[in-house]
Amino acid sequence: MAISASPDSIAGQARRLYTEELVKGLTGVVQNIIDATGALLDKPSEHVVFQRRRDLAQGLRKGAQTWHRGIVAGLRQALAHGVAASRTSDTPPSGSGSGSGRDGFTLVSDDTIELEIVTSRLALAVMDRASWEFADLRSRVAHLEGRTELDPHDMLRAHVLARLAFDAWRAAGLDLDGWREIQPALHDEFALLVEEAYHETNRWLIEHKVLPEVDLRPFIKRSRTHPNANLGWGGAGSSFASDGGSSAAMALNAPSEYPPSGGFGTYGNYGGRGGGGGGGVSGSGSGWPGPGGGRGVGDETRLMTRAAPLARGREHAEAVLGRLNRLIGRHVPQFAPSTRSQGIGRPALPVSPGLARAIDSAEQGIRQRLQSSTHHGEPVLTTPVLLEELHYRKQALKKAAASPEERATIEIVALLFQSILTEDRIPAAVRVWFARLQMPVLRVAVSEPDFFATIDHPARRLIDRMGACVMGFDSAASSVAHSSTQALEKEIKRIVQVVEAYPDTGRRVFQTVLIEFEKFLEHYFKNENEATRRGVSLAQQVEQRETLAIQYTIELRRMLNEVPVQEGVRQFLFHVWADVLATTAVRYTAQGEQTKTMKRAAADLIWSASAKVTREERAEVIRRLPLLLRSLREGMASAGMDTAKQDEHIQQLNNSLAAAFTAKAAVIPDERLRELMERLDTLEELLPDAADVEIDESMVLDLSGHQSSELEVVLDGGSMPTAAMVAWARELQVGSWYMLDRGGHTEPVQLSWHGLRKQLSLFVTPQGRCVLFQQHRLASYLQAGLIVPAQDEALTVRATRSALAKLDVDASRLLN
């Protein structure tokens, strides 16, 4: 670190700069809140709501200056004297609760709890947007001060500003109801303000040579307890424990600076901190689990009460792109308007003739260089040589550019691919094909500037999807895995060649090959990947059996709805025999002889359990009974039921048959019996559509009967998931890698298959062990942090952040 001043002095100046950036932007924040309050008055509402909004607008007009001055004074005070670990405002006022109790415990007032809730929510909203900037800033300041972590009440933490903002709000005569009414606008405005302040402070520290490249590994904290251990409200999962607080309600929303949770992985899991990354950043008192880490109760509670993970991941990615566009706009004013004006479906901007020719020439030169640098199909170019070749081409392209916008675009695309090509987890054989994508992507970026403005551009999505699939782990480098990935490498090669073959089609060619790549992945994991093929086949059999069992149950319920069948027989048919029919149909087809035998057994059982009032009927039952019992036992055995359980069901059926012999059962007319038998014979024609069937753990069967040495079915772990977590589970994308914490150890797994309506999902380890999740169980694991994306953010988002870091140091390279 080459700085002239002392490290402590630099850290103090960084805090002062952060404070000044906040103060500078506060006037705009207050004005925007006033405007948002006025806009609320224009919206139709009930009288009570309108009156509350009117009171808020009037109160803000009177107290805006007081609120502004209060925040500024609080920031100056925090900068000069620090923030006390315990505040007088946290002490309940006299008369608000009971007096002291044993061991010094006191009740916390409702007002204090509400204070903690609203400030914690504001802090979380800020960190959802600014967590990456905070992570970098925290690393740099901690490095300067020779410590491993900032103080819990360091003024750089978001919850300090949140508390100051709310204290000043109350001091200005504004109430809690008004804060809640305008809360969305408050969250947005303060999140933007803090993000910019963090960014400017980081930029200033980089200029002073303080950790230009941040290593976040020292901040990875792994839990020493089991992830399901109940730590209580004051345990490691709660940042409130470090504050000396005593209210469980406060712990529900205790602020903690950890990265946004999103899939994360790519798009379905874009931005990738969906419950944590494979090495995230923890805040004070709250660890974001890395490999081998887990979550406490407090961590899971935060996931359940925060915004949807998909939305958070998308917001993070959009925030990174927004910063990029603002930075470019400051140095290349012509760039930003063109970006905003270019929308999806609009005509592409023309590329200057000289640059178009230069791109074609560079593309051809790179292709020839890479083709001549292979031996027996394997690349022999090292990454430094590859980057040197691309840098040489970049200089030629900049000379051919006709405008500052084109030169800036060339530089940004070059920085993006420099980051991508130095990603160690991308195999060398695939890295060559990513390098060949640089010129096609540049061509699209120049003609379609919204490539820098939206995360949904097909070129970005293609790079992210391919990167998510090939960025495996060291353990995946076995000979079996290597042979299985050859098909994936060939497909990536084909995709790049198709993109190169259609240079004038813009985003359309990227969109087309992206769709083709998704279809390839489905086929690849099902048929070509040695590690996943068997597992996918087993998972499909499980899904088929479960779906059929539920379909059979639904139809049997309809058939017997108005038929007087013994309750014991009815439950046996619904809970046991439907599974037997499904298992037999999967093994021998629905029209196989064995399946017909099981259907006849069901019809015989229904007939035998109806009242027998004549001697002939009773004799017929006795004659049929041995064959019926044998068929029932064979069916239950084929479904994997052990002998003891079979005996239990047979005993219950014997009781029903005894009731029939004593004529205590209802009589089923012969015509109705014949109709039932005919419907059983054609049962498959009557089954409900499989698309309408939901395989849920609350349905007739569980999945425990499918456990085998080749397939592990996850039946426990996690808690009741929220709707946001279930939505996240449905959006995980095939091919992406995750870290699974199960059985006391953590291992990498790849999502290899989604079932019908994504109700079952199969993950496979590099060694070929298959792990099957039902949708809600998977959502529970995501919520508990027991399965987390291996990539903390998408490949292009990480590359964009890397480019931003370099441009912060030297933005002149955009125009040079």
N, C-alpha and C positions, 0 to 999 in steps of 0.2 A: 504494500500500500504506500504509494508515494504522495504524501500530503505534507504541507509545510507546517500547519497548525497541529496542536495536540489532538489526539482522537476525541477526548472528552469535549474539547472546544468545538470540534466539528459536529459532534452529536448534539450539543446545545444549540448550535446555529441551525441544524436541521429541524429541531423542534420549533425554533423561532420562525423559520421559514414556513413550516407547516401551519403555525398559528396565523401568520400574516396572510397566507393563502386562504385560510378559512375566513378571516375577517374581511378580506377583499371581496370574497364572493357572497358574504352574508346579505348584503343589501339586495342583490338580485334574488336571493332565496326568499327573503321576506316579501318582496314585491310580488313574486310569483305566487306565494301563498295567498296574498291578498287578492290577486286576480282569480285564483282558483276558487276562493270563497265567493267572489262575485258571480262566477260562472255557476256555482251551485244554486244560487238564488234564481237563476233563469230556468232551472229544471223543474218540471212538474213534480209535486210532492204533496203529501198529506199536510194538514194545517199544522199539526204539532211539529213535524219535521221542518216545514218552512219557517216556523217561528224560531226553532233552534238555529237554523242557518242564518236567519236575520240577526239574531242576537250575536252570533259568532262574527258576522260581517261588521256589525257596529262595534263590537269589542275590539276587533283587529284594527279598525281605523283609529280607534282611540289609543290602543296599547301597542301598536306596531313598533314605534320608536323605543318604548320601554323594553319590549321584548328583545329588540335588536341590541340595545345597549347592555342589557343583562347578559346576553350570550357573549358579547365582546368582553365585558368585564370579567366574566367567569373564565374565559380563555386566557386573558392576561394574568389572572390570579393563578390559574393552573400552571402557566408557564413560569411564573416567578417563584411560586412556593410549592408547586406540586399538588397532587390530589390526595387528600387523606384517605387512609384505608377505611376508616369509619367516619360517617358524616352525621352531623346533628340531625339532619333531615330524616335519617333512618330511624331515629329514636321516636317511639310512639308518643304523641302528646299526652299530657296528663289527662286522665279521665277517659282515654280512648280504649283502654283495655284493662285487664286485671293487673294487680301489682306483681311484685317479684315473687317467684315460686322457688321451690327447691332447686339447688344447683344453679341459681341465677337465671332460670328460664323465665321469659315473659311472652305474653301474647303480642302478636304484631298487628297493628291496626290495619283496617281495610284500605285506608288511604295510602299507607306505605306499600301494601301489596299492589295496589293499582299503579302506583308510581313505578315500581319495579317492572310490571308487565308492559306498560306503554314504552318505557325507555328501552327495555330489552328488545321489544319488537322493532323499534327504530334502529337499534344497533345491529340486529340481524339483517334488516333490510339494507343497511349500509354495507355490511360485510358480504352479503350476497352479490353485490355489484363490485365491490372494491377489494375483495379478499386477496387477489393476486398482487395488486400493488402493495397492500399491507404486508403480505408475506415477504416481499422483496425489501420493503422499508424496515421491517422488524429485523430481518437478517443483518442489514447494514448497520443499523444503530446498535444492535447487540454486539456485533463485531467490533465497533468502535469502542464500546464500553467494556469489552472483555468479559462479557457474560453470555450465558446460553439462552436467556429469555428476558423479555421486558418485564418490568414490574406489573403486577395485576392491575394497578391503577395508573399506569403510565398514560400521559395525556394523548399519546399517539393512538391509543385504543379507542374504538368507535363508541363504546358504552360511556366513556367520559364526556364526549361531546353530546351524546344523547341525553345524559343526565343534566348537563348544563342547559341544553335547549329547553327541556321540560321545566326545570326549576325557574328559568327566566319567563317561560310562558305563564306559570302560576303567579309569579311575582308581578306580571303585567296585568293581573286581574282577569285572565282568561281561564276557563274551567276545563275539566277533564272531558265533558261531553263535547265541547267544541273541538278539542284535540282529536277525538275519535271521529268526528264528522269530517274533518279535513285530513285524516291520517294518511290516505294513499298519496296525496300530494306532498305531505311532509316527508314521507319515506323516499319518494322519487327525488325531491329537491336536495335533501341532505345527502343521499347516496351519490348523486352527481357531484355535489360540492366536495365531499370527502375524497372521492376517487380522483378528482383533479388535483386536490391538495397533496395526496399521496404521490401522484404521478410527478408533479413538479418537484417535490422533495427528493424523490428517487433520481430525477434527472440532475438535480443540483449535486447530489452525492456522487453520481457517476462522473460528473465533470471534475470532481475532486478526487477521482481515482479510488473511490471506496467500493470495493467488490463489484466491478463491472459485470462479472458473471456470478450470480448468486447460487450457492449450493444449499439446497433446503434439507439435506439429509440430517444435519444436526438437530433439526426441529421435529423429526419424525419420532413420535412417542408411542411405544407399544404397551398395551395393557399387560400387567402381570397377573391379572385375575382372569378367570374364565369369562368369556363374553356374555354368558347368560347369568353371571352372578349378580344377585340383587345388592347393589352397593348402597342403597338408600338415597335419600335426598341430599345428603352431605358427602356422598362418595366421590370417587374420582371422576365419575361422569358428569358431575355438576360443578360448574365454575363458581357457583354461589358458595361452595364449601370454603373456598379460599377467602371469601369476604367476611367470614365469621357470621353469616346470617343464620336465621333460625326458622324461616318460613318455607314450607313445602311449596306453597303457591308461587313464591318467588323463583324457586328452582326450576319450575316448569318453563320459564322463559329467560333463564339466566343468560346474559350475553356471553358469547365466546367467539373469538376471531378464528374461525376455521373456514376452509374453502367451500364454495357452493357445491351442493350435491346435485349432480345432474347425470348421463351414459354413456346414460352416458356412453363412453366408447365413441361412437360416431352417430350423429343425427338422432337415431333413436336414443342414443346415449351421448349426445353431443356435449362436448366440454368436459365431460367425463369425470366429475367428482361425485358420481352418484352415490352416495353413501360413503364416499371416500375413495381416494385413489390408492394405487398401490404404493403409496409413499407420500401422504399428504402433509399438510402443515397444521399443527395444533396450536390452539390458543392457550391462554393462561388457564391452567387447571382442566383443560379438556384436550385429550389426545385424539387426533384423527388416525384411525388404525391403519398401519401399514401391514405388509405381509406378516401374518402371525398375530396381528392385533385384533381387538374386538371392541365392542361398545358396552358401556355401562347403561343403566336405565336412563340416566339423564340424556345421554347421546341419542338413544332411540326416541325419547320424548321429543327432542328437538326436531328430528326428522319427521315425526308425525305431525308437529304443529307448524312446520314451515311451509313455504310454497311448494308446488309440485316440482319434483326433481327435474323433469324434462324442461319445464319453464326456466328453472334456475340455470341449467346448462346452456340453454339457448341465450339467456340474458348475458351470461358470461362471454360467450362467443361473440355476440353482437357488440358487447362493450369493448372487446379487444379490437374488432373491426372499426368501431366508432373512434377509438383513440388513434388508430392508424390514419383514418381519413382526416381527423382534425389536425394531426401533425403534418400530413402532406399539404393540407389546405393552407397552413401557416407559411409554408415555404414555396408552394407552387399554387398560387391562387387560382389559376385556370383549371386545376385538377378537380377541386371539390364540386363546382357547378356541373361539370360534365358527368361526374359520378351520380349526382342527384337526379340529373335529367334523364339518365339512361335507365329505363325500366324493362322488365321482362316483356318480351313481345314487341318492343320497339325496334326500329331498324338499327343495325350495328353502325358505329361510327367509322368513317373511312380511315384506313391506315395510309400514311404517306407512302408513295410509291418506292422511295428509297429504302424505307424501313421494311416494307413488304419483301423487297428483293433480298435485303440483308437477312431477314428471318429465314427465308427459303434457303439461302446459301448456308447459314449457320446450321440449320436443321440437317441439311445434306452432309455438311462437314462432320457434325457430331455423329451422325449415323455411320459414316464411313470409318471414323476413328474408333468407334466402339466395336464395329464389326471386325476391324482388323486387329483388335486387341483381345481376342478370345482364343483359347486353346482347347480343342475338343469340346467346344460349346461352353467352356467355363471362362468367366471374365478374368483377365490378368491385370487390369487397370486398378491401381490402388485409389482410395478415395482422394488423397491429396492431388494425384495426377488428374483425376477426373474433375476436381474443382478447378484446377489450373486451366484445363481445356475450356471449361464453361466460362471462366473469368476472361480468357482471351476472346471468346466469342462475344461476351458482354461489351467489351470495349469497342469492338467493331460495330455492334448494333447501336451503341450510343452515338458513334460518329455519323451513322446513317439517319438518326432520328431527326425529325423536322421541327419538333416543338418541345418545350419543357415537360409537358404532360407525358409525351412518349419516353423521354429520358427517365422521368421519375418511375414510370411503369416498368421499364426495363430493369432499373435498379431494384425495385421492390420484388419483382418476380425472381430475380437472381438471388436476393437474400432469402426468399422463401425456400428455394430449392437448395441453397447452401445449407440451411438448417435440416431439410429433409434428407439430404445425401450424407450428412454427418450423424444421422440417427443410427446408433450401433445395432439396434434390434432389427433393422431391415437387412435381410441377407444380401451378401455382395451380388449374387446372381440377379436379384430383383432390383437392387439399387441402380444397376445399369439402365434398366427399363424406365425407372423413375427419372433418371437423367434425360432420357430421350423425350420425356413429356414436357421438358421445360419450354421448348420452342412452340409446340402447339398451345400450351397454356399462355405463353406470352402473346401469341397471335390473338387469342380470345380476350385476354386482359386489355390489350390496346384497343380492340374494337368494341368491347363490352365492359366499360369501366365498373359496372355493378358487380363484377367479379370481386372487387374490394369492398363492396357495400352490403353484400348479403351472404349469409352462411349457406343458403340453399342453391348456390350456383352449381350446376352439374359437374363442372370441372373440380371444384372443391370436394364435392361429395364423392366423386370417383376416387380421388387421391386418398381421402380419409377411409373409404371402405377397403380399398386395397391395402393400405397401411395397417388398418386394424387386423386384417387377416394374416399378414405376414410377420407382424411384430410379435413373434412368439418368445419363447424362453430358452435358456441354455439346455434345460432338460428336454426340450423338444428336438434337440439336434441329434437324436438317435438315427441309426441307419433306416429303421422302419419309417420314422417320421420324415426323413430326408427323401425317401423314395415316394412317400405319399404327397410331399409338397411339390414334386416335379410337375404334376398336372396343374397345380395352382400357378407355378411359374410360367408354364406354357400358355395358360389363359391370360395372364398379365401381359406376356409378350404379344399375344394375338391382339389384345385390346389396344396396346400402344401402336401396333402396326396399322390397325384400322383407323385410329385417330390421325396418324400421320398421312394416311391415304386420302383423307377427306379434309384438306386444310381450309376449304372455303365454306364449311357448313356451320362454323361457330359452335354454339352450345349444343346444337342438335346432335352432333356426333358423340359428344360426351354423355348426353342423356341416353342415347341409344345404347352405347356400350355399358353404361351403368346398369340399365335394365338387364342386359345380357349377362353381366357379371353376377347379379343377384340370382338369376336362373341357374347359372353355372354352379354357384355355391350350393344350392339345394341339391343338384345332381352330384356334385363332388363329394359332399359329406355322406350322401346316401350310397354311392356306388364306387367311388375311386379312392377315398382316404381309408387306408387300412386300419387306422386307429379308431375310426368312427363308424365304418360300414356296419359291423356287427351290432354295435350299440343302437344305431338308428333303426335297424331291422327289428331289434327287440322292443324298442320304444314304440314303433308303429304297431307291433302286435299287442302291446299293452293298451295302446289307445284304442285299437279296434275292439279288443275284448271289453274294455270299460264302456265304450260307446254302445256296443251291442247289448251289454248287460243292462244299461240304463234304458235303452230302447225296448228291450224285452220286458223290463219291469213296468214301463209305462203302458205298454200294450196289454200285459197281463192284468194290470189294474183296471183298464177299460173293460176287458172281457169279463172279469169277475165282479164288476161293480154292482150288478143287480142279481148276481147268482148267489144263493144261500150256501156258501162254502164254509166249512169249519174254520175258525179264526187261526188255529194252529197250522192248518194246511195252507191257508191264504198267506200267512207270513213266511212259511217255508218256500212257497213258490216265488214270492217277491224277493226275499233276501238270500236264498240259496240257489233255487233252481234257475233263476234268470241268469246267474253267473255260470251255471253248468251249461246252459244252452249257448251262452256267448262263447265260452271256452271251446265247446265242441264245434261251433260254427266256424271259429277261427282256424281250428286244426283241420277240419274235414269238409269245409264249405257248408253253406246254409242248407243245401239240398243233399248233402252226403247222407249215407245210410245211418251212420252213427248219430247224426243230428236228428234224423227222423225217429230213431229209437228213443232219444231223450224226450222228444215231443210226445210220443205215445205214452211214455212213463208219466208225464204230467197229466195227460188225459185220464189214464188209469187211476192215478192218485185221486183226482177230483171225483171220479165215479165211485171209487172205493170208499171215500169219506162221506158220501151222501147216505141218507137213511136207507137201510135194508130191512124191509118189512116182511119179505117172504123167505121161506127156507131155501128156495132155488137161488135167490140173489146172494144169500149168505154163503151158500156152497160155492158159488162162482167167485166170490171174493177170496175165500179160502184157497181155491184152486189157483187164482192169479197171484196171490200174495207173495210166494217165494220168488217168482220171476220179477215182480215189481220191486221188492226189497233189493234184489241183486242189481237191478238197473239203477235204483237210487244210490246204492253204495258205489257203483262204478262211476256214476256221474259225479258224485261228490269227490271221489278220489281223483278223477281227471281234472277237477278244479283246484287240486292241491290241498284238500282238507284232510287233516289227520284223522286217525281211527277214533280217537276219543270224541272228537267233535261230531263225527258221523254217528256214533252211538247215541250221543245226546239228541241229535235231530230225529233219529229213528225212534227213540223212546217217546218223544213228543208226538210223532206221527201215530205211534201205536195207541196213544190215548185218544187221538181223534178217530181212529178206526174203531176203537172200542165203543165210542159214543155212537158211531153209525150202526154197530151191531145191536145196540140196545134201543135203536130207533129214536134216540134223543136228538140226532142230527136232522136238519131239514131235508125234505125230499126234492131232488132236482128232476124235473120232467125229462122224459126220454128225448123229446124234441130239442130241448135246450142242451142236453148233453151232446147230441149229434152236431148241433150248431157249434158248440165249443170245440169239438174235435176237428171239425172242418176248418175253423179259424186257426187252430194250432198248426194244422198242416200247411196253411198258407200264411203263417205268421209274418214272414219277411216282407210280404207285400203290404202289410198293414203298419209296418214300423214307422214311427215319426222320422222326419228328415234329420240326418245326423248333424246338420248345421244348427239345429234347434236344441241340441243336447249339450248341457254343460257338465263337464266332469268336475265335480266339486267334492271335497272331503266330507261334506254333509250328506252326500247321496247314499245310495244303497250300499255300495261296496267301498272298502279302502284298497289301497294298492299294496298292502303287505304281502299278498300272495304272489307278487311278481318278483320278490327279492331272489337274487341268484348270485353266483360267483361272478357273472359277467355284467350284472346290472344292479346297482344300488338305488333303491327308491327312498327318497327323503321323506320321512313321516313325522319328524319332530323338529323343534327349534323355531325361534322367532315368536312373535305374538300376532294378535289380530291386525292385519295390515289395513292401512287407510286406502281410500279410493285412489289417491295419487300414487301410492306404491303399486297397486294393482295395474294402473295405467303404465307405469314405468316398466313393470315386468313384461307387459305385452309389447313394449317397444324395443326391447333388447334385440340386437341384430345378430343373425347367424354369422359365425366366423369371428366374432369379437372374443377377446380373452378376458378372463376374470380371475380373481383370487378367491378361493373358497375356503372358509374356516370351518372345519368340521372334524369331529373326532379328536380334538386336541391338537391338530396340526393344520397348517395352511398350505395349499398347493394350487398351481395354475390349472385352470380348466378353460376349454373353448366351447362356446355355445355352438352346437352342431345341428340342432334340429328343433323346430317348433311344430307342434301338432295342430290338429284342427282347431281353428279359432285361437291358437296359441294357448290352449288350456293345459298342455303338457310341454315341457322343455327339457331337452337332453344336453348335458354338459359332459365333455370327455377330457380326461387327463392326457398328457403326452404319452403316458404308458398304456393308454387304451382302456382305463377303467371308466365305466359309464355311470353317470349320476343323473337320475330322473327326478324332476320337480313337477308337482302340480302347480297351477298358476298362483293360487293364493299362498301356497307354501313358499314359492319363490319370492313373492312380494314380501312375505314375513322375513325371509333371510336378507333381502335388500334393506328392509326397514331397520333390522337389527345390525346391519353392517357385517353380516356373516359372509356375504358375497359382495365383492366390490369390483368395479372395472379396473383392469390392470393398467390401462392408460388413464392418466389423470386428466387429459384433455385430448381432443382430436388432433391429428397430425398437422393439419393446416393451421389450426389455432395456435399450437405450440410454435410452429414456424413463424406465424405472424408476430407473436410475442418476442421471439428472438430477433426478428427484423426491427421491431420497435426499439428494442434495447440498443441495437447498433445505430439506428437513426437518431436516438436520443443523444448519443455521444457525438455523432458527426452527421448532421442533417444535410450538409452541403453536398454529400455524395449523390443526393437526388438529382442535382443539376450538373454535376461534373461528368 
